C-alpha cells in the first residue's frame, strides 16, 4: 500500500468514526426503553454497520451487523434502508429479518444531512 492509499484509508477511517459518533448520538435515545447501545461502528466503504446493544435485564450484549444499507433522500428528508442484516441471537435475527430489512427508517432531521454527507 502506497503513502497516498494509506492516507486515504486514514481519512476514510476518521470520517467513519465521526459518522459512528453522530449516529450513536442520534439514535441512542430510541433504544433507551429497551437497553443501552454499547458501540456502533460504520464502514462506509463496504456499506456495513455493527451495533452492540445491552438489552435491559440481560447480562450479555447482542450484536447486529448491517451488511448492506442504502441512504436516500425524499422531499428533503434523509432515510436509511437496511438491505441485509444479521444478529448474534437467533430470535433477534428473526426480528431483524421480519421488521428491519427493507424498512425505510428516517434519520433525525438534526443529523440526517450530516450523516449522509459523511457516508
LINGI-V129055 format. One record per helix or strand of 2 or more residues. SS is the DSSP state (~ for helix, > for strand). FROM is the first residue (numbers start at 0). LEN is the number of residues. Records with the same first field share a line. If there is no record, write none. Layout:
SS = FROM-LEN + FROM-LEN
This chain:
~ = 2-29 + 43-3 + 89-10 + 111-7
> = 34-9 + 47-8 + 61-13 + 76-11 + 103-3
